[in-house]
Amino acid sequence: MRWLNRTESRDRGEHSVLDAVVVGSGPNGLAAAVTLARAGLSVTVLEAEATVGGGCRTLAPGDDGDLLADLPAGVVHDVCSAVHPMAWASPFFRAFDLPAHGVELRTPDVSYAQPLPGGRAAVAWRDLDRTADGLGPDATAWRTLLGPLAQEWEAVVAVGLGDRRSVPPGVLDGRRPVRGTAAALRFGLGLLEQGTRAWGARFVGDAAPALLTGVAAHTITTLPSLAGAGTSLLLGALAHASPAAHHPFDGGWPVPRGGSGAIVAALRADLEAHGGTVVTRHPVRTRADLPAARAVLFDTTPRTLLAVLGDAVAPGLRGALSRFRHGDAAAKVDYVLSGPVPWAEPLVGRAGTVHVGGTREQMAVAEAAVGSGRHAERPVCLVSDPTVVDDTRRAATPQGERRPLWTYTHVPAGSDVDVTETVTAQIERYAPGFRDVVVASRCVPGDAMEQHNANYVGGDIAAGAATMWQLVARPTLRADPYRVGAGGVYLCSASTPPGPGVHGMGGWHAARRALREVFGVRVAPL
């Protein structure tokens, strides 16, 4: 199969060939589809699973086969992503306007928290000064590191979510170019500090470095690392950011009312309102599974794209894409609880996100174990209780209240270990009595993550190793990281810049290139 240019399409009849096909319905795929459909193009999204959304789905037991079959009815669970600072900060979502599509983001007053040994905790309030005041001798260090980044969050986001090939808009040509450039430079200097063995130079206590390292651990990589530092500085800045008065959201680390699936539902509704279609239970394994189209965008890993296109990809590029590396894994444990987690420090219970791993040193040891192919005895666990700000996630049953608790922990790639007991014990260390409120649980081991999302190779929820090289040269070191050589074919997943996260930017960047290069549309509708 080959993709047709505009002239060939007209010769064969406008209705015989779609303008665009998007393979995969994660946030990037849907962002691409919405962008193309709003330009007046005919767009079809093909999704292998029974439900759309990829890593941004909210399901109840009984939905999508037996994915949640082990859990009691009445409680809905976020299948992968749960907390969404990028849903308000991403340039794509700001252009899309989630509030206009009925998405309500609920922001807790504590963005995230880090329980510490001895019943203590470090707490990242929405308010920067309140956070700093709780960090004792590191108050000034926290303010000077994150304060300027939080103030100029748009420039930081432009750098963090850019295409890694051009100067991000808003840094040199924004409303405040001097301040935007200064923020970008501060971000770069912060990377060099927090991404290397110099990461402890500014801190004297253990609370502030632990608080920052819990965020860095989202990358699932050994620490310190430049990739981890980039994550901690970007998300750390957003935790304290205060958008302008005209901005529809409050900043921080919010959760969508009703679950992450609300974001996907809004994208799908907009796509269909502009004439696009979604086909579920349609895996794409070969070119024969694709309808004729002038452009095809893959919200997949390079491995899937190569399996489908085969020798349609030039040998040099095919070789480069085949060398794309996947990273270590996440194993997920979903809980149903009868009440709130009994954290030893009650302030932790006000956070939408909790990083459970202890001190910076303890987390570094745990991540090093995973990086060397071993399961950590006391791993880093990410925990989210959406009911902190979303009462709709609580269910009344004859047996009493039921609520979800979302967790995952880091394991070696391909791990088949059920980590329920490990995660339960780790939470219990900082929340004595946690076992007493657990009604039910189920684990998805690392190697099983791929069964409900083909992009999670071996449990790699980042769709590619989070090394600094692969965050820059992602998926290859080509001038255009999205266009795949074969005419009208693009890669638009988390395997492309800017990488993992629910931000839609990979899809947006790729779709706008397709509009220019395939369809001659110079001004994108979003």
Secondary structure, DSSP 8 states (H G I E B T S, - for coil): -----HHHHHHH-TTSSEEEEEE--SHHHHHHHHHHHHTT--EEEE-SSSSS-TTS-EE-TTTTTTTTTTS-TT--EESS----THHHHSHHHHHHTGGGGT--EE--SEEEEEEEGGGEEEEEESSHHHHHHTTGGGHHHHHHHHHHHHHTHHHHHHHHTS-SSS--TTTSSSSSHHHHHHHHHHHHHHHHHHTSGGGGTT--SSHHHHHHHHHHGGG-S-SS-HHHHHHHHHHHHHHH----TTSSS--SS-EETT-THHHHHHHHHHHHHTT-EEE-S----SGGGS--EEEEEE-S-HHHHHHHHGGGS-HHHHHHHHT-----EEEEEEEEESS----SSGGGGGEEEEEES-SHHHHHHHHHHHHTT---SS--EEEE-GGGT-GGG-EEETTEEEEEEEEEEEE-TT-----HHHHHHHHHHHSTTHHHHEEEEEEE-GGGHHHH-TTSGGG-TTSS---HHHHHSSS-S-S-SSB-SSTTEEE-STTSTT-SSSS-HHHHHHHHHHHHHTT---S---
